[in-house]
Amino acid sequence: MASTKKDSNSRLVPILRDGVAVVLMVFFKQCKVLIVKKYPNRDATAHTMLAAAITNEVFGSHNTDEKFQTFRKNNQEIINLELTTIQSDIPELLAPLTDALRIQMLCDKQEDIDSSWLLKQADMNKILLHERDAPLPSVFMEMVRTLGAEHKLTVPPVKINSTDEQHLLH
């Protein structure tokens, strides 16, 4: 039975990670719009790098290239400030962010990666919505398709059966 669980998770995890990536892209796009408005004196490259740094901070995916690490270090104060204003600046993305971070943690757990610190960080920055239950994979992917369509990002439909969902959650 364990191999069946592993097989279904190995099919489901990449699909869910693609869904998390859609939420990440939508967040990046919205974040960049805000950064351009808040920091009009910066150039387009700085706007993009700042939005990327904030996005990477939320999702725990830091670019290890020296150029980006230096930028992150030099702009850490602004990044930290922007993390604390996500809840008021883009409240419509709190639910998708909460769901994506929880799904990301579930996927990481399947691969023996501990990313629980991301939820703690999101909670500290008031991004995490506690009243939301962890979504089932099918519900998450439906939300991702809707969000993707709203932001002109196509997400192909994927059939997720209830057995796969249950295996991932246990």
C-alpha atoms as a printed R data frame, in Angstrom:
    type eleno elety resid chain resno       x      y       z
1   ATOM     1    CA   MET     A     1   0.000  0.000   0.000
2   ATOM     2    CA   ALA     A     2   2.860  2.386   0.722
3   ATOM     3    CA   SER     A     3   4.067  2.222  -2.876
4   ATOM     4    CA   THR     A     4   0.600  3.247  -4.073
5   ATOM     5    CA   LYS     A     5   0.725  6.266  -1.775
6   ATOM     6    CA   LYS     A     6   4.203  7.142  -3.057
7   ATOM     7    CA   ASP     A     7   3.104  6.718  -6.691
8   ATOM     8    CA   SER     A     8   0.031  8.925  -6.300
9   ATOM     9    CA   ASN     A     9   2.048 11.562  -4.433
10  ATOM    10    CA   SER     A    10   4.758 11.525  -7.104
11  ATOM    11    CA   ARG     A    11   2.055 12.359  -9.683
12  ATOM    12    CA   LEU     A    12   0.269 14.922  -7.530
13  ATOM    13    CA   VAL     A    13   3.184 16.893  -6.061
14  ATOM    14    CA   PRO     A    14   4.425 18.353  -9.396
15  ATOM    15    CA   ILE     A    15   0.869 19.361 -10.311
16  ATOM    16    CA   LEU     A    16   0.420 21.126  -6.981
17  ATOM    17    CA   ARG     A    17   3.831 22.780  -7.258
18  ATOM    18    CA   ASP     A    18   2.729 24.178 -10.631
19  ATOM    19    CA   GLY     A    19  -0.329 25.594  -8.882
20  ATOM    20    CA   VAL     A    20   1.868 27.192  -6.218
21  ATOM    21    CA   ALA     A    21   3.965 28.694  -9.035
22  ATOM    22    CA   VAL     A    22   0.844 30.307 -10.525
23  ATOM    23    CA   VAL     A    23   0.035 31.963  -7.184
24  ATOM    24    CA   LEU     A    24   3.680 33.049  -6.948
25  ATOM    25    CA   MET     A    25   3.511 34.643 -10.429
26  ATOM    26    CA   VAL     A    26   0.258 36.443  -9.666
27  ATOM    27    CA   PHE     A    27   1.712 37.712  -6.399
28  ATOM    28    CA   PHE     A    28   4.863 38.887  -8.186
29  ATOM    29    CA   LYS     A    29   2.805 40.768 -10.797
30  ATOM    30    CA   GLN     A    30   0.655 42.471  -8.144
31  ATOM    31    CA   CYS     A    31   3.689 43.197  -5.999
32  ATOM    32    CA   LYS     A    32   5.491 44.825  -8.909
33  ATOM    33    CA   VAL     A    33   2.526 47.125  -9.604
34  ATOM    34    CA   LEU     A    34   2.650 48.248  -5.965
35  ATOM    35    CA   ILE     A    35   6.424 48.708  -5.992
36  ATOM    36    CA   VAL     A    36   6.250 50.902  -9.092
37  ATOM    37    CA   LYS     A    37   3.651 53.113  -7.350
38  ATOM    38    CA   LYS     A    38   5.444 53.221  -3.997
39  ATOM    39    CA   TYR     A    39   8.959 53.765  -5.336
40  ATOM    40    CA   PRO     A    40   8.576 55.842  -8.510
41  ATOM    41    CA   ASN     A    41  12.147 57.160  -8.310
42  ATOM    42    CA   ARG     A    42  13.629 53.701  -8.820
43  ATOM    43    CA   ASP     A    43  14.298 52.328 -12.290
44  ATOM    44    CA   ALA     A    44  12.460 49.417 -13.910
45  ATOM    45    CA   THR     A    45  15.213 46.936 -13.032
46  ATOM    46    CA   ALA     A    46  15.069 47.902  -9.361
47  ATOM    47    CA   HIS     A    47  11.268 47.591  -9.413
48  ATOM    48    CA   THR     A    48  11.512 44.078 -10.827
49  ATOM    49    CA   MET     A    49  14.290 43.018  -8.464
50  ATOM    50    CA   LEU     A    50  12.461 44.395  -5.432
51  ATOM    51    CA   ALA     A    51   9.205 42.663  -6.371
52  ATOM    52    CA   ALA     A    52  11.163 39.439  -6.975
53  ATOM    53    CA   ALA     A    53  12.972 39.734  -3.638
54  ATOM    54    CA   ILE     A    54   9.681 40.205  -1.784
55  ATOM    55    CA   THR     A    55   8.115 37.287  -3.652
56  ATOM    56    CA   ASN     A    56  11.119 35.098  -2.915
57  ATOM    57    CA   GLU     A    57  10.915 36.052   0.742
58  ATOM    58    CA   VAL     A    58   7.251 35.034   0.943
59  ATOM    59    CA   PHE     A    59   7.839 31.702  -0.816
60  ATOM    60    CA   GLY     A    60  11.277 30.970   0.649
61  ATOM    61    CA   SER     A    61  12.964 30.717  -2.733
62  ATOM    62    CA   HIS     A    62  15.984 33.003  -2.625
63  ATOM    63    CA   ASN     A    63  18.092 33.505  -5.715
64  ATOM    64    CA   THR     A    64  21.641 32.497  -4.750
65  ATOM    65    CA   ASP     A    65  23.327 34.530  -7.481
66  ATOM    66    CA   GLU     A    66  25.628 37.111  -5.855
67  ATOM    67    CA   LYS     A    67  23.964 40.034  -7.672
68  ATOM    68    CA   PHE     A    68  20.567 39.140  -6.183
69  ATOM    69    CA   GLN     A    69  21.966 38.366  -2.734
70  ATOM    70    CA   THR     A    70  23.671 41.767  -2.662
71  ATOM    71    CA   PHE     A    71  20.463 43.469  -3.782
72  ATOM    72    CA   ARG     A    72  18.507 41.613  -1.087
73  ATOM    73    CA   LYS     A    73  21.021 42.587   1.597
74  ATOM    74    CA   ASN     A    74  21.075 46.237   0.514
75  ATOM    75    CA   ASN     A    75  17.268 46.418   0.402
76  ATOM    76    CA   GLN     A    76  16.377 44.228   3.376
77  ATOM    77    CA   GLU     A    77  14.740 47.094   5.262
78  ATOM    78    CA   ILE     A    78  12.374 47.858   2.360
79  ATOM    79    CA   ILE     A    79  11.705 44.141   1.809
80  ATOM    80    CA   ASN     A    80  10.808 43.695   5.477
81  ATOM    81    CA   LEU     A    81   8.547 46.757   5.388
82  ATOM    82    CA   GLU     A    82   6.768 45.540   2.264
83  ATOM    83    CA   LEU     A    83   6.244 42.089   3.811
84  ATOM    84    CA   THR     A    84   4.344 43.715   6.661
85  ATOM    85    CA   THR     A    85   2.097 45.700   4.317
86  ATOM    86    CA   ILE     A    86   0.964 42.827   2.071
87  ATOM    87    CA   GLN     A    87  -2.142 42.335   4.204
88  ATOM    88    CA   SER     A    88  -3.286 45.918   3.655
89  ATOM    89    CA   ASP     A    89  -1.898 46.467   0.132
90  ATOM    90    CA   ILE     A    90  -3.233 43.325  -1.554
91  ATOM    91    CA   PRO     A    91  -5.748 41.715   0.802
92  ATOM    92    CA   GLU     A    92  -7.405 39.916  -2.132
93  ATOM    93    CA   LEU     A    93  -4.317 37.693  -2.398
94  ATOM    94    CA   LEU     A    94  -4.196 36.622   1.263
95  ATOM    95    CA   ALA     A    95  -6.408 33.571   0.714
96  ATOM    96    CA   PRO     A    96  -4.470 32.330  -2.353
97  ATOM    97    CA   LEU     A    97  -1.168 32.996  -0.575
98  ATOM    98    CA   THR     A    98  -2.328 31.121   2.517
99  ATOM    99    CA   ASP     A    99  -3.459 28.162   0.428
100 ATOM   100    CA   ALA     A   100  -0.310 28.157  -1.732
101 ATOM   101    CA   LEU     A   101   2.013 28.255   1.269
102 ATOM   102    CA   ARG     A   102   0.119 25.418   2.944
103 ATOM   103    CA   ILE     A   103   0.161 23.342  -0.242
104 ATOM   104    CA   GLN     A   104   3.858 24.107  -0.707
105 ATOM   105    CA   MET     A   105   4.507 22.868   2.823
106 ATOM   106    CA   LEU     A   106   2.529 19.661   2.124
107 ATOM   107    CA   CYS     A   107   4.526 19.069  -1.063
108 ATOM   108    CA   ASP     A   108   7.785 19.750   0.760
109 ATOM   109    CA   LYS     A   109   6.791 17.313   3.494
110 ATOM   110    CA   GLN     A   110   6.301 14.603   0.854
111 ATOM   111    CA   GLU     A   111   9.905 15.247  -0.194
112 ATOM   112    CA   ASP     A   112  11.185 15.307   3.417
113 ATOM   113    CA   ILE     A   113  11.754 19.062   3.404
114 ATOM   114    CA   ASP     A   114  10.767 21.054   6.481
115 ATOM   115    CA   SER     A   115   9.306 24.367   5.327
116 ATOM   116    CA   SER     A   116   7.115 24.989   8.373
117 ATOM   117    CA   TRP     A   117   9.163 28.126   8.986
118 ATOM   118    CA   LEU     A   118   7.485 29.677   5.911
119 ATOM   119    CA   LEU     A   119   4.081 29.466   7.575
120 ATOM   120    CA   LYS     A   120   5.529 30.970  10.757
121 ATOM   121    CA   GLN     A   121   7.061 33.797   8.728
122 ATOM   122    CA   ALA     A   122   3.781 34.367   6.865
123 ATOM   123    CA   ASP     A   123   1.945 34.408  10.177
124 ATOM   124    CA   MET     A   124   4.417 36.902  11.615
125 ATOM   125    CA   ASN     A   125   3.845 39.168   8.597
126 ATOM   126    CA   LYS     A   126   0.068 38.752   8.920
127 ATOM   127    CA   ILE     A   127  -0.205 37.066   5.524
128 ATOM   128    CA   LEU     A   128  -1.537 33.770   6.859
129 ATOM   129    CA   LEU     A   129  -5.303 33.501   7.272
130 ATOM   130    CA   HIS     A   130  -5.901 31.178  10.240
131 ATOM   131    CA   GLU     A   131  -9.622 30.747   9.627
132 ATOM   132    CA   ARG     A   132  -8.942 29.021   6.286
133 ATOM   133    CA   ASP     A   133  -8.701 25.266   6.314
134 ATOM   134    CA   ALA     A   134  -5.877 23.650   4.399
135 ATOM   135    CA   PRO     A   135  -7.358 23.114   0.945
136 ATOM   136    CA   LEU     A   136  -7.781 19.765  -0.700
137 ATOM   137    CA   PRO     A   137  -5.609 19.545  -3.827
138 ATOM   138    CA   SER     A   138  -8.626 19.625  -6.167
139 ATOM   139    CA   VAL     A   139 -10.029 22.727  -4.449
140 ATOM   140    CA   PHE     A   140  -6.606 24.385  -4.562
141 ATOM   141    CA   MET     A   141  -6.190 23.681  -8.270
142 ATOM   142    CA   GLU     A   142  -9.680 25.036  -9.009
143 ATOM   143    CA   MET     A   143  -8.738 28.259  -7.165
144 ATOM   144    CA   VAL     A   144  -5.462 28.381  -9.111
145 ATOM   145    CA   ARG     A   145  -7.276 28.012 -12.457
146 ATOM   146    CA   THR     A   146  -9.668 30.828 -11.534
147 ATOM   147    CA   LEU     A   147  -6.862 33.080 -10.300
148 ATOM   148    CA   GLY     A   148  -4.743 32.267 -13.336
149 ATOM   149    CA   ALA     A   149  -7.599 33.110 -15.697
150 ATOM   150    CA   GLU     A   150  -8.202 36.430 -13.915
151 ATOM   151    CA   HIS     A   151  -4.542 37.338 -14.426
152 ATOM   152    CA   LYS     A   152  -4.264 35.970 -17.968
153 ATOM   153    CA   LEU     A   153  -2.164 32.977 -16.926
154 ATOM   154    CA   THR     A   154  -3.415 29.728 -18.392
155 ATOM   155    CA   VAL     A   155  -3.594 26.690 -16.170
156 ATOM   156    CA   PRO     A   156  -4.523 23.439 -17.895
157 ATOM   157    CA   PRO     A   157  -7.200 21.382 -16.179
158 ATOM   158    CA   VAL     A   158  -5.840 18.435 -14.230
159 ATOM   159    CA   LYS     A   159  -7.883 15.535 -12.947
160 ATOM   160    CA   ILE     A   160  -7.144 14.835  -9.292
161 ATOM   161    CA   ASN     A   161  -8.932 11.881  -7.813
162 ATOM   162    CA   SER     A   162  -9.986 11.702  -4.172
163 ATOM   163    CA   THR     A   163  -7.610  8.816  -3.442
164 ATOM   164    CA   ASP     A   164  -4.614 10.944  -4.468
165 ATOM   165    CA   GLU     A   165  -5.867 13.787  -2.272
166 ATOM   166    CA   GLN     A   166  -6.239 11.568   0.760
167 ATOM   167    CA   HIS     A   167  -2.775 10.043   0.268
168 ATOM   168    CA   LEU     A   168  -1.145 13.481   0.184
169 ATOM   169    CA   LEU     A   169  -2.886 14.618   3.330
170 ATOM   170    CA   HIS     A   170  -1.843 11.571   5.376
